Amino acid sequence: MTTNSPDPRFTPMKQIATSYPVLLIDSDAPLRELHNCAAERLNAVLQYLNLMACTSLPDYAENDINTVTNISRILLQDVRDVFGVIEQRGFEGPKKQ
């Protein structure tokens, strides 16, 4: 019997909708690229929440507020997962060659 052990190079992103990790972070990606990925999502969710803060809530149904919350949660979870890889890389010692 063979066991598929995960490749340590790829870190699964936390997911609620699936029981199998389908989105993975390349732990060997350049730190600048990992940072850019996290920054892009963080800036997007901040701009999105700023936009929502400027709208009038009586115009929206409860379902709309749940959608906004879920979109924000997904983007922030992505940021947290990428920052986790950055932190792991930052606290590691130099790689042996």
Residue pairs with C-beta under 8 A, 6 or more apart in sequence:
6 12
8 27
9 26
9 27
9 28
10 24
10 25
10 26
10 27
11 24
11 25
11 27
11 81
11 84
11 85
11 88
12 21
12 23
12 24
12 25
13 21
13 23
13 24
13 25
13 77
13 78
13 81
14 77
14 80
14 81
15 21
15 22
15 23
25 34
25 81
25 82
25 85
27 85
27 88
27 89
31 86
31 89
31 90
34 82
34 85
34 86
34 89
35 86
37 82
38 78
38 79
38 82
38 83
38 86
41 75
41 76
41 78
41 79
41 82
42 75
42 76
42 79
44 75
45 71
45 72
45 75
45 76
45 79
48 68
48 71
48 72
48 75
49 68
49 72
52 68
57 65
